[in-house]
Amino acid sequence: MAKQEDLFKNVISHAKEYGFIFPSSEIYDGLSAVYDYAQNGVELKKNIREYWWKAMVQMHENIVGLDAAILMHPTTWKASGHVDAFNDPLIDNKDSKKRYRADVLIEDYAEKLNIKAKKEIEKAKIRFGDAFNEQEFITTNTRVVEYLAKEREILERMGRSLGNGDLEDVKALIEELEIADPETGSRNWTDVKQFNLMFGTKLGASVENAMDLYLRPETAQGIFVNFLNVQKTGRMKIPFGIAQTGKAFRNEIVARQFIFRMREFEQMEMQFFVKPGEEMKWYEYWKENRLKWHLSLGLGKDNYRFHDHEKLAHYANAASDIEFNIPFGFKELEGIHSRTDFDLKAHEQFSGKKLQYFDTETNANYVPYVVETSVGLDRMFLSVFATSLQEETLEDGSTRTVLRLPSVLAPTKAAVLPLVKKDGLPEIAQSIIDDLKWDFNVAYDEKDAVGRRYRRQDALGTPFCITVDHQTLEDQTVTIRHRDSMKQDRVAIAELREIINEEVSMRNWLMRTV
């Protein structure tokens, strides 16, 4: 646990030191759970968003994009259920005065049981070697069976209690499990209470006549209220999808763990409209499709797992999360939900407008069902960044800090370095920059010895360093250095574009999902 905490501290420190993420309004001591994306962070974030958009919209002929407004008519949130049911179960510790989400405390306890089971499995793998039958071991080893059964029992009970609104049993479960305040070890808890997460605001020129509005807590509703507009103007046929990226706002009382849980965050969502009765087929399709997209980035298959929901939201008949192993454990990265026809029917009821699809094959109208994929862009950023940050011991015993970002996502694709700041080398380096910048985000770096510049670019995640030296004056060749292997090749300046493109091309990376 201590090692994970140290790793997480390194992630936060590195993100600030190298211009990826700053605390918001830091000169005024900051604002809790609000962050600014710095000069390198904004590029990495943009690249993740574009990688998602390319895969979700451009590569699917039946999916189109949308950019709905953040401010929406307040009845939208009444229809969606957010006014009445968008709550978190919160619990306070009377001694530490700290506030926690009750469900997260329980889930973290259950996850420790899962980790214990995995440790038993790993020890058995080493002990039995090639003869090890993992599935048989999981179902027959007494300790593993007990750990996993206890985990399942805890999560199922919590799901039932939250689903029934039985907050007393949620507290009882915390007490029975002897869950303590993570910071102080105190078990002196208050009752569990529900807290609505929406931010309120006003629309109007005067206080007396102002309309009460909310900052949107999710981007999905902007898609649902525009369903018919998009369907008719785009002449879309079922099944089809509408994708959107954008800011959402939640008044998280318990907002910790850096950018994993923030009050202002960005979502990448796609709502896929299907014929009633076909939703489970598409639910399974999108589970598989979305996992392939994540795996295409090469962050390690073992870092992902599916977690099926025990407690379903009021709109869903099936739900699963793709969880990722961030330094503080497996956490939700993306949700795939079968939302049924709840949203469109609710908006029909509250607006008095029909939101139905006319099926020319059956000559009938119906309200489509919806399968949703929703990934947190900030959580995606954290997953990529934390996994890529590595300390590496070299052959000579020295160490280097390297940010092994998937090159398709790297903020800067190549840095061009003149060996010295004279003899015409800076001018050649600048001419290479001027040529490559039409296709790639590239940087010029002439400060310090070339070895130190290599280390700086390693820490920034730059896939290539291009060094201009005196031989360049003679034969128009440069040294290109690869970040991950540190291998150096002598190549012609004319070959640079092709070499870089081969490594960073979105096409080449997304082909892994086909």
Buried (B, 14 or more C-beta within 10 A) or exposed (E): EEEEEEBBEBBBEBBBEBBBBBBBEEEEEBEEBBBEBBEBBBBBBBBBBBBBBBBBBEEBEEBBBBEBEBEBBBEBBEBBBBBEEBBBBBBBBEEBEBEBBBBBBBBBBBBEBBBBBEEBBEEBEEEEEEEEEEEEBBEEBEEBBEBBEBBBEBBEBBBEBBEEEBBEBBBBBBEEBEBBBEEEEEBEBEEBBBBBBBBEBEEEEEEEEEEEBBBBBBBBBBBBBBBBEBBEEEEBEBBBBBBBBBEBBBBBBBBEBBBBBBBBBBBBBBBBBBBEEBBBEBBBBBBEBBBBBBBBBBBEEEBBBEBEBBBBBEBBBBBBBBBBBBBBBBBBBBBBBBBBBBBBBBBBEBBEEEBBBEBEEEEEEBBBBBBBBBBBBBBBBBBBBBBBBEEEEEEEEEEBBBBBBBBBBBBBBBBBBBBEEEEEBBEBBBEBBEBBBEEBBBBBBBEEEBEEBBBBBBBBBBBBBBBBBEEBEEEEBBBBBBBEEBEEEEBEBEEBBEBBBEBBEBEEBBEEBE
